[in-house]
C-alpha cells in the first residue's frame, strides 16, 4: 500500500512538471486584433510541420500592464509564451518575428 502511494505521488508530481514545461514552450502565431484600451491581443496560432494545414483557432490573451503593444499591428507574425492566470490566458513573452 505504501509503495502504491509513493508511485501515485510521483506520477502526480511528474504530471505537474510536464504541464508547466509545455506551457513555457514558445509558440508562433499571427496578430489578428489588438485592443490597447483593455490590454488584450488576439492571436491565431500557426501550425507547424504539416504542409497545407489550416491555422489554429484565434485566441484572446491578456497582456501584463508593463508590456507595450505599440510595436505590434494586425498581421504581424509573432513568437509568444503564455500562462493560465486569473481565469484567462496571459502573455508572458511576445516578440515580433523578422
C-alpha positions in Angstrom: 0.0 0.0 0.0 2.8 2.4 0.9 4.6 1.7 -2.4 1.4 2.5 -4.4 1.0 5.8 -2.6 4.6 6.7 -3.4 4.1 5.8 -7.1 0.9 7.8 -7.3 2.5 10.9 -5.7 5.5 10.6 -8.1 3.2 10.4 -11.1 1.2 13.5 -9.9 4.4 15.5 -9.4 5.7 14.5 -12.9 2.4 15.5 -14.5 2.6 19.0 -12.9 6.2 19.5 -14.0 5.4 18.3 -17.6 2.4 20.6 -18.0 4.4 23.6 -16.7 7.2 22.8 -19.2 4.7 22.6 -22.1 3.1 26.0 -21.1 6.5 27.7 -21.5 7.3 26.4 -24.9 7.4 29.2 -27.5 4.5 29.2 -30.0 4.2 31.2 -33.2 1.2 33.0 -34.5 -0.3 36.0 -36.3 -1.7 39.0 -34.6 -5.4 39.3 -35.6 -6.6 42.0 -33.3 -5.2 44.4 -30.6 -7.3 46.2 -28.0 -4.9 48.6 -26.4 -7.5 50.1 -24.1 -8.4 46.7 -22.4 -4.8 45.4 -22.7 -5.7 42.3 -24.8 -4.3 40.8 -28.0 -5.9 38.2 -30.3 -3.5 35.7 -31.9 -4.1 32.9 -34.4 -1.5 30.1 -33.6 0.2 28.8 -36.8 0.5 25.1 -37.4 4.0 23.7 -37.8 5.3 20.8 -39.6 2.2 20.0 -41.8 2.1 21.3 -45.3 -1.3 22.7 -46.2 -2.7 22.6 -42.7 -5.2 25.3 -41.7 -4.2 27.7 -39.0 -5.2 27.2 -35.4 -8.1 28.9 -33.7 -7.9 32.6 -32.8 -7.5 33.1 -29.0 -7.6 36.3 -27.0 -4.8 36.9 -24.4 -4.4 39.4 -21.6 -1.1 41.4 -21.7 0.7 42.4 -18.5 0.5 46.1 -17.6 4.2 46.7 -18.1 4.3 45.3 -21.7 3.6 47.7 -24.5 1.5 46.8 -27.6 2.6 49.9 -29.6 5.1 47.9 -31.7 2.6 45.3 -32.8 -0.1 45.5 -35.5 -2.6 43.1 -37.0 -0.9 40.8 -39.5 2.4 40.7 -37.6 4.0 37.3 -37.2 5.0 36.8 -33.5 6.6 34.3 -31.2 4.9 34.1 -27.7 4.6 32.1 -24.5 1.5 32.0 -22.3 0.3 31.0 -18.9 -3.1 30.5 -17.3 -3.9 33.0 -14.6 -6.8 35.0 -13.2 -9.4 33.0 -15.1 -7.8 33.6 -18.5 -4.7 33.2 -20.6 -1.9 35.8 -20.2 1.0 36.5 -22.5 4.4 36.1 -20.7 6.6 37.0 -23.6 5.8 38.4 -27.0 8.3 39.0 -29.8 7.9 40.1 -33.4 9.4 37.7 -35.9 11.7 39.2 -38.5 
